[in-house]
Amino acid sequence: MKPFIPQWATPYLGENCFHASSYLNKARQIKNNRIAVIGGGQTGAKIVLDLLTSKQAAPLEVQWISNLPRFSPLEEGGFVDQVFTPAYVQSYQTLPKQSQQQEVVNQKLASDGLTPSTVDELYAEIYRRKHLCADPCTITLLPGRDVKAMEQQGTGYRLTSSSTISGQTETQQADLVILATGARPALPEFMTPLLPRLSLDENGLPELDASYRLQWDGPRNLQIFGLNLGLSSHGIVDPQMSLMTWRSATILNAVVGEPLFDLEEDSELIDWPSVPRAEILNQVIPA
């Protein structure tokens, strides 16, 4: 996985514009500054909460900007957790490509929403500031805004965003921009010479078979396996740690060429929709 930096922010990366993965290590000037946090996921929420409750200094303003329509909590519960099972992955792999893409979109909040405890803590802090005390720091929540451009303006920045609902253009001013924009699957640099020999998907990532095996034009006895590259091929489970043991066993079975580990699942709680195996055999790379 590699930190995702929006193209509009790349020219301004530095002390006052950085990815959230550097948040704890950055020497930052918070006091009396306007701070924009870009990204409505859990990381963005935790950073906003930290900025509002920081003991070191009080920012003048915090703007929390997200292209999501609302700041939504994580989907939790026993039935939701069944997505993170081998049975779901195996059914997901039988679906047509368009259905897989829709599944990834539909399941987003099962992995990327805000934890209830963070929502409650953040809401209480914002409510306290807005209604119970005369706190000098203002907090502005801006969901449904997609940042399109960024430019230097004096010692700060001017952000241009558009409403994801109406398309209306807005501008925000900030002295410090924190990119809570997540991470994306990426191949390590040492794989670059092999790129022309790999079969890549529409995102420029290697296509994987059910056993996480990369498709390439090299000798069939030389196998390459990929982890954290299968969001398209294996669904939202792939970047998660929930099935790490199952993933490892799946790969080891493929490496040795026999079922070293018994991965047959006979205790699933949900009968997920799937396409009959006979219709998809031609999509799977034989060992």
Secondary structure, DSSP 8 states (H G I E B T S, - for coil): -EE---TTTGGG-BTTEEEGGGGGG-----TT-EEEEE--SHHHHHHHHHHHH-SS---SEEEEE-SSSS--B---SHHHHGGGSHHHHHHHTTS-HHHHHHHHHHTTHHHHSB-HHHHHHHHHHHHIIIIIS--S-EEEEE-SEEEEEEEEETTEEEEEEEETTT--EEEEEESEEEE---EE----GGGGGGGGGB-B-TTS-B-B-TTSBB-BSS-TTS--B-SS--HHHHGGGTTSSTTHHHHHHHHHHHHHTS-SS-------SS------GGGTGGGS---
